Amino acid sequence: MLNYTIRRLLLMIPTLVAVSIIVFIIIRLPPGDYLSTSIAELEAQGEAADPQKIAFLRQAYGLDLPAWQQYLNWAGGLLHGDLGYSFAYNLPVDDIIGDRLGLTVLLSVSTIAFTWIVAFPIGLYAATHQHSLGDYGLSLVGLIGLAMPNFLAALVLLYLANTLFGISIGGLMDDRFIGQPWSWPKLGSVLAHLWIPVIIIGTAGTAGMVRRLRANLLDELRKPYVTTARAKGLAPLRVLVKYPLRMALNPFVADLGMLLPQVISGSAIISVVMSLPTTGPLLLEALRSQDMYLAGSMLMFLAFLTVIGVFLSDLALAALDPRIRLGGGIGR
């Protein structure tokens, strides 16, 4: 287990290097750069740009350097904790994504916790009460949750809150706390606003997890070892928890590596609809304006979360399922 862990940690280094190269290539694929986009917008509005000023800014931002040198400067900065400089905001990337990153992580962790807490009891009930009225009702609710896009649920909730109660549920805090340092009242305001986007973003994930847990658990409960355990007189709860539930959890643990980055990137549209100050809208705007260092740093953050999540899920799978052999050989 120790050798496997060390090998996986060492493998993360070339993986992140390869991802950084791919990310840098992708954000440079559109023609031009941030300054070219800005000039085109000014010309579309009938304004003229000073060529000398543009040349000075291109040199100051390092956009006149070869692509490989720009990559080395950016990647070297990442190794030293320097995420680069945002062209659009005229600020270091660290200063821009500071609070947004914290709110994004809080929203993502809360959504994951909500998804697991709600999905597991429902999935267990649906699997152990197959073809019952509750099973059909929960399946119907799950299918509705899968069919309804999150942004549509957000729009419906915004409309109902404004129409029926005359309140606005957008944002993650009261307006008076925006831009203010963290305090207990500000944290309380965030927690008071947090439950609405958590429910909206977690609905689709909860519905999907219920369906998968039900199917996996039903498959395990039909296997001969469960019949044997029941024939020996084991209590139904012990029969369920001892092995079938553990085996049914394997796909969820395996997907843990993709869960957090999916929640962060998947909530971008919801954040735009509900005016949430998270990293999703910031990433979309950075990609649109070709703010390469801001977009690249945020994409690398998602890649880092993915690599760490896959590593942790592999370790959890090995601890959960004794049938897994980390060495790749047959156990003796």
Disulfide bonds with the S-S distance in Angstrom:
none
